[in-house]
Amino acid sequence: MEAPDIFELVPGHFTKSFPHHDLHNKLATLFSQLLDEVNIGYITATVASENSRLVVAEVGRTYKPQGIEYGEIIGAATLIIMITPHGKVGYVHDVVVDEKHRGQGIGQKLMKEIIAIAQSSNLRELNLTTNASKRPDAEALYTKLGFSQKPTGFYVLKLIP
């Protein structure tokens, strides 16, 4: 397999040859491997938000005179940046690699790009959660990258069923 391109999506990546809704549909298909419900409107808002960064792994991109023709999106990770009383912090959400491409280091490349963005944004820390029972490889990756488990509880209040 060819090495994937890892890059941050910004609104300027969209060209006439690859309308943003096509890219967002590809992302929705990928995220459906991780999430029970995917909303393309939220993907659009994530890319457009100044407080979030969406990093993707892609194979098969071609460059043509009329513009970029995007290939297959095989991985993605989201970084949310927040300003809190103790400084700027980041939250990593929705890290996913396509089932057919797992075990090839793509998750590590995505996370290294997220870490680089966090460092260049002068974030105080990066936070994430993972479901170790469902994703033991992910937990090992995060530890390898320097993440450590906090001794705090993490609580969720679902506001929308």
Backbone as ProteinMPNN parsed JSONL, in Angstrom:
{"seq_chain_A": "MEAPDIFELVPGHFTKSFPHHDLHNKLATLFSQLLDEVNIGYITATVASENSRLVVAEVGRTYKPQGIEYGEIIGAATLIIMITPHGKVGYVHDVVVDEKHRGQGIGQKLMKEIIAIAQSSNLRELNLTTNASKRPDAEALYTKLGFSQKPTGFYVLKLIP", "coords_chain_A": {"N_chain_A": [[0.833, -1.185, 0.0], [0.45, 2.249, -0.73], [2.059, 4.976, 0.963], [0.124, 6.932, 3.145], [-1.05, 10.328, 2.695], [-0.899, 12.743, 5.198], [-2.777, 15.268, 6.505], [-4.037, 18.495, 7.556], [-7.383, 19.445, 7.345], [-8.642, 22.291, 5.863], [-10.885, 24.974, 5.063], [-9.951, 25.997, 2.572], [-8.974, 23.811, 1.163], [-10.855, 22.819, -0.534], [-11.93, 22.328, -3.828], [-13.165, 23.093, -7.156], [-13.086, 20.719, -8.539], [-13.369, 18.866, -6.581], [-15.843, 18.933, -4.702], [-16.726, 20.147, -1.422], [-18.776, 18.697, -0.162], [-18.524, 16.098, -1.135], [-16.126, 15.251, 0.017], [-16.869, 15.441, 2.687], [-18.851, 13.489, 2.76], [-17.258, 11.221, 2.397], [-15.797, 11.348, 4.753], [-17.891, 11.009, 6.59], [-18.627, 8.374, 6.059], [-16.304, 7.052, 6.923], [-16.215, 7.846, 9.678], [-18.482, 6.532, 10.548], [-17.637, 4.03, 11.217], [-16.79, 4.277, 13.742], [-18.567, 5.815, 15.248], [-21.958, 5.831, 16.443], [-23.814, 7.504, 15.296], [-23.614, 9.78, 12.663], [-23.226, 13.083, 11.583], [-23.287, 15.033, 8.821], [-23.43, 17.79, 8.715], [-22.219, 18.541, 11.111], [-19.628, 17.702, 10.593], [-18.917, 19.501, 8.581], [-19.067, 21.862, 10.09], [-17.032, 21.366, 11.92], [-14.709, 21.46, 10.326], [-14.861, 24.131, 9.573], [-14.676, 25.548, 11.955], [-12.871, 27.728, 14.122], [-11.903, 26.708, 16.43], [-11.379, 24.036, 16.192], [-9.588, 21.3, 14.748], [-9.252, 19.223, 12.011], [-7.74, 16.351, 11.089], [-6.645, 14.312, 8.458], [-6.028, 11.105, 6.896], [-5.032, 10.094, 3.76], [-5.165, 8.246, 0.729], [-4.222, 7.834, -2.694], [-4.509, 10.342, -3.959], [-4.664, 12.571, -6.686], [-3.18, 14.942, -8.876], [-4.385, 17.312, -11.005], [-4.645, 19.457, -13.907], [-6.985, 20.985, -13.548], [-7.342, 20.94, -10.855], [-7.136, 19.478, -7.529], [-7.741, 16.032, -7.173], [-9.235, 14.269, -4.849], [-8.4, 11.311, -3.012], [-8.979, 8.215, -1.385], [-10.248, 8.491, 1.844], [-8.745, 7.337, 4.638], [-8.346, 7.549, 7.314], [-8.834, 9.553, 10.276], [-8.72, 12.267, 12.636], [-9.726, 14.371, 15.304], [-9.065, 17.516, 16.742], [-9.918, 19.494, 19.4], [-9.787, 22.767, 20.506], [-9.602, 24.548, 23.48], [-10.063, 27.346, 25.621], [-9.303, 27.681, 28.921], [-9.572, 28.396, 32.494], [-7.02, 27.638, 33.356], [-5.419, 27.798, 31.128], [-4.709, 27.257, 27.563], [-6.021, 24.333, 26.255], [-6.166, 21.084, 24.718], [-8.434, 18.757, 23.271], [-8.625, 15.546, 22.141], [-10.584, 13.941, 19.795], [-12.591, 11.368, 18.343], [-10.787, 9.576, 16.857], [-10.031, 7.628, 14.166], [-9.303, 4.84, 12.104], [-9.694, 3.385, 8.984], [-11.111, 0.15, 8.832], [-9.902, -1.663, 7.037], [-7.345, -0.761, 6.88], [-6.023, -0.781, 9.262], [-3.422, -1.273, 11.736], [-1.166, -0.451, 10.387], [0.249, 1.746, 11.147], [-1.037, 4.134, 10.724], [-2.77, 5.413, 12.528], [-0.911, 6.297, 14.417], [0.529, 8.16, 12.877], [-1.502, 10.038, 12.384], [-1.986, 10.907, 15.022], [0.524, 11.973, 15.685], [0.557, 14.19, 14.013], [-1.598, 15.617, 15.098], [-0.485, 16.15, 17.632], [1.674, 17.771, 16.849], [0.276, 19.99, 15.82], [-0.975, 20.813, 18.179], [1.265, 21.531, 19.705], [2.312, 23.64, 18.156], [0.26, 25.394, 18.499], [0.567, 26.227, 21.021], [-0.564, 24.798, 23.199], [-1.39, 23.868, 26.514], [-1.831, 21.275, 27.395], [-2.811, 18.028, 26.141], [-5.778, 16.206, 26.001], [-7.54, 13.098, 26.101], [-9.925, 10.467, 25.658], [-10.379, 6.944, 25.746], [-11.797, 3.826, 24.821], [-10.76, 1.283, 26.363], [-11.431, -1.422, 26.505], [-12.605, -1.962, 24.065], [-10.726, -0.989, 22.34], [-7.853, -1.845, 22.605], [-5.398, -1.577, 21.231], [-5.334, 1.111, 20.596], [-5.104, 2.307, 23.106], [-2.537, 1.42, 23.816], [-1.064, 2.749, 21.842], [-1.473, 5.476, 22.524], [-0.194, 5.586, 25.002], [2.413, 4.974, 24.194], [2.957, 7.288, 22.75], [3.277, 9.097, 24.769], [1.157, 9.876, 26.386], [-0.505, 9.844, 29.521], [-2.5, 8.157, 31.945], [-5.008, 9.905, 33.645], [-5.789, 10.312, 37.122], [-8.445, 10.905, 37.546], [-12.049, 10.911, 37.569], [-14.198, 10.527, 34.773], [-17.019, 11.999, 33.601], [-20.18, 11.858, 31.978], [-22.969, 13.559, 30.744], [-25.661, 12.902, 28.972], [-27.318, 14.918, 26.768], [-28.803, 14.981, 24.503], [-30.71, 12.442, 23.23]], "CA_chain_A": [[0.0, 0.0, 0.0], [1.182, 3.512, -0.747], [2.015, 5.721, 2.219], [-0.937, 7.953, 3.072], [-0.789, 11.734, 2.995], [-1.535, 13.173, 6.438], [-2.872, 16.719, 6.439], [-5.161, 19.147, 8.224], [-8.379, 19.999, 6.438], [-9.066, 23.677, 6.058], [-11.835, 25.263, 3.987], [-9.267, 26.243, 1.311], [-8.649, 22.572, 0.459], [-11.925, 22.415, -1.425], [-11.794, 22.859, -5.182], [-14.312, 22.77, -8.01], [-13.012, 19.32, -8.958], [-13.709, 18.008, -5.445], [-16.692, 19.733, -3.811], [-16.565, 19.769, -0.021], [-19.753, 17.712, 0.291], [-17.992, 14.769, -1.439], [-15.155, 14.962, 1.06], [-17.596, 15.235, 3.939], [-19.492, 12.169, 2.666], [-16.206, 10.232, 2.648], [-15.523, 11.388, 6.192], [-19.039, 10.424, 7.286], [-18.506, 6.916, 5.91], [-15.227, 6.621, 7.812], [-16.613, 8.027, 11.077], [-19.532, 5.568, 10.899], [-16.976, 2.856, 11.793], [-16.496, 4.596, 15.132], [-19.691, 6.471, 15.911], [-23.294, 5.304, 16.156], [-24.543, 8.468, 14.476], [-22.728, 10.756, 12.037], [-23.963, 14.203, 11.016], [-22.419, 15.733, 7.874], [-23.414, 19.2, 9.109], [-21.213, 18.707, 12.16], [-18.317, 17.584, 9.947], [-18.705, 20.803, 7.943], [-18.82, 22.84, 11.151], [-15.72, 21.065, 12.495], [-13.697, 21.995, 9.416], [-14.972, 25.59, 9.525], [-14.5, 26.159, 13.265], [-11.518, 28.149, 14.494], [-11.519, 25.984, 17.642], [-11.164, 22.613, 15.95], [-8.72, 20.904, 13.649], [-9.553, 17.876, 11.535], [-6.59, 15.805, 10.377], [-7.051, 13.103, 7.738], [-5.071, 10.282, 6.157], [-5.639, 9.887, 2.452], [-4.368, 7.586, -0.302], [-4.758, 7.915, -4.049], [-4.759, 11.7, -4.44], [-4.016, 12.918, -7.945], [-3.163, 16.366, -9.177], [-4.743, 17.55, -12.396], [-4.637, 20.902, -14.195], [-8.188, 21.652, -13.043], [-7.343, 20.936, -9.395], [-6.838, 18.238, -6.812], [-8.776, 15.004, -7.09], [-8.952, 13.566, -3.614], [-8.494, 9.862, -3.057], [-9.751, 7.553, -0.337], [-9.954, 8.918, 3.208], [-8.599, 6.078, 5.377], [-8.189, 7.821, 8.737], [-9.123, 10.932, 10.683], [-8.671, 12.587, 14.063], [-10.185, 15.73, 15.561], [-8.519, 18.225, 17.889], [-10.735, 20.622, 19.845], [-8.975, 23.669, 21.324], [-10.418, 25.316, 24.418], [-9.372, 28.21, 26.571], [-9.836, 27.427, 30.257], [-8.883, 29.237, 33.474], [-5.607, 27.287, 33.526], [-4.695, 27.932, 29.872], [-5.24, 26.605, 26.359], [-5.893, 22.873, 26.283], [-6.737, 20.403, 23.58], [-9.136, 17.492, 23.47], [-8.602, 14.719, 20.941], [-11.84, 13.211, 19.65], [-12.944, 10.657, 17.113], [-9.654, 9.05, 16.097], [-10.487, 6.407, 13.499], [-8.614, 4.361, 10.908], [-10.532, 2.429, 8.273], [-10.866, -1.239, 9.242], [-9.019, -2.337, 6.074], [-6.006, -0.163, 6.905], [-5.503, -0.764, 10.631], [-2.187, -2.014, 11.963], [-0.13, 0.016, 9.456], [0.863, 2.966, 11.669], [-1.768, 5.334, 10.31], [-3.221, 6.086, 13.75], [0.248, 6.987, 14.993], [0.809, 9.338, 12.044], [-2.553, 11.021, 12.671], [-1.771, 11.466, 16.358], [1.721, 12.822, 15.656], [0.152, 15.46, 13.403], [-2.399, 16.303, 16.126], [0.461, 16.642, 18.642], [2.408, 18.891, 16.242], [-0.642, 21.139, 15.781], [-1.151, 21.251, 19.568], [2.49, 22.221, 20.119], [2.417, 24.926, 17.455], [-0.819, 26.246, 19.024], [0.95, 26.524, 22.408], [-1.502, 24.211, 24.154], [-0.805, 23.437, 27.781], [-1.911, 19.808, 27.454], [-3.772, 17.332, 25.29], [-6.576, 15.222, 26.723], [-8.354, 12.209, 25.283], [-10.451, 9.274, 26.304], [-10.453, 5.8, 24.849], [-12.476, 2.666, 25.378], [-9.697, 0.277, 26.359], [-11.953, -2.77, 26.274], [-12.878, -2.093, 22.637], [-9.604, -0.503, 21.532], [-6.588, -1.985, 23.343], [-4.292, -1.069, 20.423], [-5.341, 2.568, 20.708], [-4.556, 2.654, 24.418], [-1.086, 1.208, 23.733], [-0.519, 3.83, 21.019], [-1.474, 6.728, 23.273], [0.869, 5.462, 26.001], [3.673, 5.07, 23.439], [3.132, 8.686, 22.35], [3.548, 9.914, 25.947], [-0.035, 10.159, 27.174], [-0.634, 9.065, 30.748], [-3.881, 8.148, 32.43], [-5.271, 10.781, 34.788], [-6.494, 9.61, 38.197], [-9.746, 11.529, 37.777], [-13.202, 10.292, 36.932], [-14.717, 11.255, 33.612], [-18.46, 11.841, 33.632], [-20.909, 12.336, 30.809], [-24.404, 13.768, 30.849], [-26.223, 12.94, 27.614], [-28.378, 15.917, 26.683], [-29.631, 14.613, 23.345], [-30.694, 10.971, 23.128]], "C_chain_A": [[0.874, 1.244, 0.0], [1.046, 4.193, 0.613], [0.94, 6.8, 2.112], [-0.377, 9.354, 3.276], [-1.548, 12.054, 4.27], [-1.581, 14.691, 6.394], [-4.101, 17.208, 7.18], [-6.104, 19.689, 7.169], [-8.677, 21.435, 6.833], [-9.991, 24.005, 4.899], [-11.178, 25.488, 2.626], [-8.886, 24.988, 0.536], [-9.691, 22.211, -0.59], [-11.781, 23.101, -2.778], [-13.034, 22.5, -5.975], [-14.293, 21.307, -8.423], [-13.352, 18.36, -7.812], [-14.541, 18.814, -4.468], [-16.616, 19.223, -2.374], [-17.577, 18.723, 0.421], [-19.294, 16.293, -0.051], [-16.999, 14.34, -0.375], [-15.864, 14.658, 2.374], [-18.344, 13.903, 3.921], [-18.475, 11.062, 2.918], [-15.869, 10.182, 4.132], [-16.662, 10.754, 6.988], [-18.995, 8.906, 7.211], [-17.437, 6.377, 6.855], [-15.656, 6.708, 9.271], [-17.707, 7.041, 11.491], [-18.937, 4.258, 11.428], [-16.7, 3.04, 13.282], [-17.727, 5.054, 15.901], [-21.02, 5.838, 15.519], [-24.063, 6.207, 15.205], [-23.566, 9.52, 13.955], [-23.579, 11.824, 11.362], [-23.02, 15.01, 10.12], [-22.352, 17.226, 8.205], [-22.378, 19.476, 10.187], [-19.806, 18.562, 11.596], [-17.964, 18.913, 9.29], [-18.349, 21.854, 8.99], [-17.456, 22.618, 11.798], [-14.616, 21.657, 11.634], [-13.691, 23.525, 9.456], [-14.633, 26.276, 10.853], [-13.051, 26.551, 13.533], [-11.018, 27.402, 15.727], [-11.323, 24.489, 17.426], [-10.263, 22.416, 14.749], [-9.073, 19.473, 13.29], [-8.39, 17.43, 10.662], [-7.034, 14.515, 9.717], [-5.845, 12.394, 7.138], [-5.747, 9.903, 4.852], [-4.656, 9.146, 1.545], [-5.03, 7.816, -1.652], [-5.062, 9.298, -4.566], [-4.023, 11.901, -5.77], [-4.146, 14.419, -8.171], [-3.387, 16.538, -10.671], [-4.736, 19.054, -12.646], [-5.84, 21.644, -13.62], [-8.278, 21.622, -11.52], [-7.03, 19.567, -8.824], [-8.025, 17.292, -6.92], [-8.431, 14.144, -5.881], [-9.157, 12.072, -3.781], [-9.383, 9.336, -1.953], [-9.298, 8.068, 1.028], [-9.928, 7.652, 4.066], [-8.384, 6.288, 6.871], [-8.486, 9.278, 9.028], [-8.997, 11.054, 12.2], [-9.046, 14.059, 14.218], [-9.521, 16.276, 16.817], [-9.424, 19.412, 18.177], [-9.872, 21.465, 20.779], [-9.904, 24.528, 22.172], [-9.526, 26.201, 25.273], [-10.073, 28.038, 27.913], [-9.123, 28.348, 31.246], [-7.402, 28.884, 33.667], [-4.827, 27.267, 32.206], [-5.389, 27.24, 28.712], [-4.965, 25.109, 26.438], [-6.558, 22.284, 25.041], [-7.392, 19.104, 23.985], [-9.15, 16.753, 22.14], [-9.881, 13.901, 20.925], [-11.833, 12.424, 18.35], [-11.739, 10.288, 16.253], [-10.103, 7.727, 15.493], [-9.611, 6.128, 12.283], [-9.517, 3.304, 10.288], [-10.115, 1.004, 8.621], [-9.862, -1.941, 8.332], [-7.575, -1.862, 6.171], [-5.408, -0.113, 8.305], [-4.229, -1.608, 10.734], [-1.039, -1.59, 11.063], [0.514, 1.325, 9.91], [0.138, 4.253, 11.319], [-2.271, 6.115, 11.522], [-2.095, 6.868, 14.403], [0.578, 8.244, 14.192], [-0.236, 10.435, 12.281], [-2.297, 11.71, 14.009], [-0.525, 12.346, 16.403], [1.411, 14.173, 15.022], [-0.694, 16.272, 14.384], [-1.476, 16.908, 17.179], [1.243, 17.836, 18.098], [1.543, 20.155, 16.186], [-0.823, 21.701, 17.187], [0.082, 22.019, 20.046], [2.606, 23.581, 19.449], [1.329, 25.909, 17.894], [-0.578, 26.625, 20.48], [-0.071, 26.014, 23.425], [-0.749, 23.728, 25.387], [-0.77, 21.913, 27.889], [-2.919, 19.308, 26.435], [-4.476, 16.288, 26.136], [-7.298, 14.334, 25.722], [-8.911, 11.109, 26.158], [-10.454, 8.166, 25.266], [-11.172, 4.678, 25.571], [-11.508, 1.49, 25.284], [-10.222, -1.125, 26.079], [-12.236, -3.015, 24.795], [-11.657, -1.774, 21.779], [-8.274, -0.617, 22.275], [-5.381, -1.474, 22.557], [-4.196, 0.45, 20.53], [-4.732, 2.994, 22.042], [-3.035, 2.484, 24.426], [-0.426, 2.323, 22.917], [-0.422, 5.124, 21.812], [-0.377, 6.718, 24.341], [2.235, 5.614, 25.331], [3.984, 6.512, 23.05], [3.346, 9.627, 23.535], [2.343, 10.299, 26.774], [-0.01, 9.294, 28.435], [-2.063, 9.192, 31.256], [-4.0, 9.039, 33.654], [-6.027, 9.996, 35.85], [-7.868, 10.209, 38.508], [-10.843, 10.708, 37.118], [-13.637, 11.152, 35.754], [-16.199, 10.968, 33.545], [-19.085, 12.433, 32.384], [-22.38, 12.469, 31.146], [-24.935, 13.885, 29.434], [-27.409, 13.903, 27.615], [-29.3, 15.673, 25.506], [-29.574, 13.112, 23.188], [-30.23, 10.496, 21.764]], "O_chain_A": [[1.915, 1.282, 0.656], [0.054, 4.012, 1.319], [0.858, 7.5, 1.103], [0.64, 9.54, 3.944], [-2.712, 11.68, 4.411], [-0.542, 15.338, 6.26], [-5.06, 16.471, 7.404], [-5.671, 20.322, 6.206], [-8.93, 21.739, 7.999], [-9.894, 23.375, 3.846], [-11.799, 25.194, 1.605], [-8.511, 25.081, -0.633], [-9.427, 21.375, -1.454], [-11.54, 24.305, -2.855], [-13.859, 21.702, -5.529], [-15.347, 20.709, -8.637], [-13.595, 17.176, -8.046], [-14.001, 19.335, -3.492], [-16.461, 18.026, -2.136], [-17.27, 17.925, 1.306], [-19.638, 15.359, 0.673], [-17.026, 13.198, 0.084], [-15.494, 13.723, 3.085], [-18.462, 13.252, 4.959], [-18.789, 10.071, 3.578], [-15.679, 9.106, 4.699], [-16.416, 10.037, 7.958], [-19.292, 8.226, 8.193], [-17.644, 5.357, 7.512], [-15.481, 5.75, 10.025], [-17.842, 6.744, 12.679], [-19.656, 3.457, 12.025], [-16.413, 2.077, 13.993], [-17.9, 4.713, 17.071], [-21.183, 5.365, 14.394], [-24.868, 5.733, 14.404], [-22.784, 10.082, 14.722], [-24.536, 11.511, 10.655], [-22.06, 15.606, 10.609], [-21.315, 17.856, 7.994], [-21.732, 20.524, 10.179], [-18.883, 19.226, 12.068], [-16.84, 19.396, 9.427], [-17.428, 22.646, 8.789], [-16.793, 23.581, 12.185], [-13.691, 22.285, 12.15], [-12.629, 24.143, 9.379], [-14.332, 27.469, 10.866], [-12.125, 25.806, 13.214], [-9.829, 27.457, 16.038], [-11.119, 23.751, 18.389], [-10.191, 23.259, 13.855], [-9.181, 18.612, 14.163], [-8.092, 18.041, 9.636], [-7.723, 13.706, 10.338], [-4.794, 12.992, 6.906], [-6.891, 9.449, 4.84], [-3.452, 9.396, 1.594], [-6.247, 7.972, -1.74], [-5.811, 9.43, -5.534], [-2.891, 11.447, -5.938], [-5.092, 15.062, -7.716], [-2.663, 15.975, -11.491], [-4.813, 19.84, -11.702], [-5.723, 22.81, -13.244], [-9.193, 22.214, -10.947], [-6.703, 18.628, -9.55], [-9.176, 17.705, -6.774], [-7.458, 13.389, -5.895], [-9.977, 11.626, -4.583], [-10.408, 9.932, -1.623], [-8.104, 8.078, 1.328], [-10.944, 6.973, 4.213], [-8.253, 5.32, 7.619], [-8.402, 10.131, 8.145], [-9.147, 10.08, 12.938], [-8.72, 14.886, 13.367], [-9.425, 15.585, 17.831], [-9.668, 20.24, 17.3], [-9.293, 20.944, 21.732], [-10.847, 25.145, 21.675], [-8.392, 25.85, 25.6], [-11.285, 28.225, 28.023], [-8.161, 29.018, 30.871], [-6.616, 29.73, 34.093], [-3.699, 26.775, 32.165], [-6.492, 26.711, 28.846], [-3.833, 24.678, 26.657], [-7.401, 22.918, 24.406], [-6.959, 18.437, 24.924], [-9.63, 17.276, 21.134], [-10.226, 13.249, 21.91], [-11.152, 12.781, 17.389], [-11.672, 10.638, 15.075], [-10.507, 6.813, 16.212], [-9.231, 7.034, 11.541], [-10.039, 2.434, 10.985], [-8.927, 0.691, 8.697], [-9.051, -2.735, 8.809], [-6.677, -2.489, 5.609], [-4.384, 0.538, 8.512], [-3.995, -2.519, 9.94], [-0.033, -2.295, 10.979], [1.246, 1.95, 9.143], [0.641, 5.344, 11.586], [-2.206, 7.344, 11.539], [-2.306, 7.98, 14.887], [0.877, 9.285, 14.776], [0.104, 11.615, 12.368], [-2.378, 12.933, 14.117], [-0.52, 13.365, 17.093], [1.949, 15.194, 15.451], [-0.523, 17.487, 14.488], [-1.663, 18.058, 17.577], [1.452, 18.813, 18.817], [2.021, 21.253, 16.469], [-0.826, 22.917, 17.376], [-0.046, 23.044, 20.717], [2.959, 24.566, 20.097], [1.46, 27.115, 17.686], [-1.421, 27.272, 21.103], [-0.401, 26.705, 24.388], [0.38, 23.245, 25.299], [0.187, 21.335, 28.403], [-3.76, 20.057, 25.939], [-3.836, 15.568, 26.902], [-7.628, 14.773, 24.62], [-8.422, 10.859, 27.26], [-10.523, 8.42, 24.064], [-11.149, 4.602, 26.799], [-11.443, 0.797, 24.269], [-9.519, -1.935, 25.474], [-12.121, -4.145, 24.32], [-11.556, -2.224, 20.637], [-7.632, 0.397, 22.548], [-4.428, -0.982, 23.161], [-3.098, 1.007, 20.551], [-3.939, 3.934, 22.096], [-2.324, 3.319, 24.986], [0.658, 2.788, 23.27], [0.608, 5.797, 21.773], [0.29, 7.729, 24.557], [3.11, 6.307, 25.851], [5.149, 6.911, 23.025], [3.573, 10.821, 23.341], [2.492, 10.99, 27.782], [0.452, 8.153, 28.408], [-2.739, 10.195, 31.027], [-3.2, 8.946, 34.584], [-6.818, 9.112, 35.523], [-8.388, 10.035, 39.61], [-10.583, 9.909, 36.217], [-13.454, 12.369, 35.761], [-16.6, 9.809, 33.444], [-18.573, 13.395, 31.811], [-22.965, 11.581, 31.767], [-24.675, 14.884, 28.762], [-28.373, 13.725, 28.36], [-30.451, 16.109, 25.512], [-28.489, 12.554, 23.027], [-30.161, 9.292, 21.52]]}, "name": "protein", "num_of_chains": 1, "seq": "MEAPDIFELVPGHFTKSFPHHDLHNKLATLFSQLLDEVNIGYITATVASENSRLVVAEVGRTYKPQGIEYGEIIGAATLIIMITPHGKVGYVHDVVVDEKHRGQGIGQKLMKEIIAIAQSSNLRELNLTTNASKRPDAEALYTKLGFSQKPTGFYVLKLIP"}
